[in-house]
């Protein structure tokens, strides 16, 4: 019958093509999901690393700020300098002095 009509063969061939296409679609979806998950995990890792770096920088800056405030207090107490004189000695920029004055009061 296949040889006479060719229909059975075409149906089989089409079915094989359909099965192959379905398999390729499934494989594509699996790979797509896998790629998405790998990308998501890489993004999470990158975000965590960036967060740690930013946290370290922030902690370092806060430590610098605390040390500067302690240094200003130390100079005013031990050498009897005014706050302005202490900030001059420590070379605190003019645009930052109001900020440190506020921190010293609080």
N, C-alpha and C positions, 0 to 999 in steps of 0.2 A: 504494500500500500504506500509506503514511504517513497519508493522508487516511482510508482505510477502517478501519484498526486503531488508529491513533494510537500504536502501540507503537514504531515506528521513531523517531518524533519524540520520544517520551518518553525513549527510550534516548539519543538525541542530546542532548536537553536535560539529562538526568542526567549524561551524559558531560561536557558543557560545564561543568556545576556542579562536577563532581568535578575537572576540570582547573583551574577557577578556584580551588577550595578548595586544591588542591595548590600552585598558584602562590602563593596567599596565604600558605600555610604556609611555603613556601620563602622568600618575601620576609620573613616574620616572623622566621624563623631567621637569615637574613642580617643583618637589622637588629638582632636580638638579639645576635648575635656582634659586630657592629660597635659596638653600644652597650657591650657588655662590654669590648671592647678599648679603646675610648675611656675608659671608666671606669678600667680598669686603668692606662692610661698617665697619666691625671690623678692617680691615686693614687700612682704612682711619682714623678711630678713633685712632688707635694705632700710626699711622704716625703723626697725629696732636699732640697727647700727647708727642711723642718723640721730635717733632719740638719745642713745647713749652718748654720742659725741656732743650733741647740744647740751645734754645734762652735765657733762664734764666741763664744758666751756662755761655754762651758767654757774656751776659750783666754784670753778676757779675764779670767776669774776666776783662772786659773792665773798669768797675768801680774801681776795685782794681788797675789796671794799671794807671788810671787817678789820683787816690788818691796818689799813690806812686810818680808820676811825680810832683804833687803839693807839696808833702812833701819834695821832694828833692829841689825844687825851694824855698820853705819856709825856709829850713835850710840854703841854700846858701845866701838868702837875709837877714834873721833876725839874724842868728848867724855868718854870714860871713864865713861859711865853704866853702871849695872847693867842687866841685861836687863829687869828689872821697870821701872826708871826709863825706859828707852827705850820700852817698851810703853805706859807712862803718857803719855809725850810724844806718841806716835803715836796715842793714844786707841784702843788695841786693846781690844775688849770682854773682860771678865773670862772669859766662857765660851769664848773662843777662845784664851786665853793658853797653856793646856797644849798645845794643838795646835801653836802656833808655837814653844814651847819644844822640843818634840820635833823639829820640823823644823830648828831651829837646831843641835841636837846632831848630827843625822844629816847 
